[in-house]
């Protein structure tokens, strides 16, 4: 007879109480462990370019994964209360500015990626959600996500993370409101208004808290499983720049004194394909090497919020004039944010 206790599942409510102390111990001792690995185990010489690059990677990569695991777990629980269907229902009947604010806020906690842009757009439009309100959601959902916030907090602290969230919300709300005022419904493909999107019948209210905790662990497994390679690649690029890129070069290209740095960073960012996991570590090193905060944030927002793949996907439901208007309005918001924070900081 097999031992049942070995095969029995641990209560999902108890498991976080066991794992959280382990997480805090690892996070607390990560710096000395990384230093010991680089100097004592690998035997690298202090102060050399290669040593500093490897030290950066060995410390930042596990730190980011630890932060991602913790925050995504809690966000995964929160997301069980905000399915796309429930979000759609919450936005039905909302008008103008109030709807834009609500849509931008819901975009932060609602699952979203470029591949789901079309079904979400169809569901919103078919439900009577105004076009501008829909765009506030479509802007905030990919731009302000838990990965970006965790990475920014881990690398820059809570002030920069808060700046990113607040400015992202400002852009999403303002851009959606402007698009709504311009009355651009004629540039939505006609078939969109003829489509009836099926309803999701998930009864979220019947979930027990243990179920929600399990879904939090599932979110960690799914999201970290998808982004860890992007994190590794982004931090590897950042580590190389940290060890080898001269500070004077980055300061001249993306520093405050270069008036063209903000629009240039946006133009460079739009065609790039990356997510927060890949781009934030690179932004961290850019700032460390002399790039201005506003310029770096503008670059990151352009990469995440105006990615070329998302524009290609949205072309199936939007005509080109509306896509260009969307890029122009959001790009202008990012431009203003970049110059504003370069001026303040």
Secondary structure, DSSP 8 states (H G I E B T S, - for coil): ---HHHHS---HHHHHHHHHHHHHHHHHTHHHHHHHIIIIIS---TT-HHHHHHHHHHHHHHHHHHHHHHHHHHHHHHHTT--HHHHHHHHTT--HHHHHHHHHHHHHHS---GGGHHHHHHHHHHTT--HHHHHHHHHHHHHS-HHHHHHHHHHH-HHHHHHHHHHHHHHHHHHHHHHHHTT-GGGB-HHHHH---------GGG--HHHHHHHHHHHHHHHHHHHHHHHHHHHHHHHHHHHHS-HHHHHHHHSTT-TTHHHHHHHHHHT----HHHHHHHHHHHHHTT--HHHHHHHHHHHHHS-HHHHHHHTTTB-HHHHHHHHHHHHHHHHHHHHHHHHH-
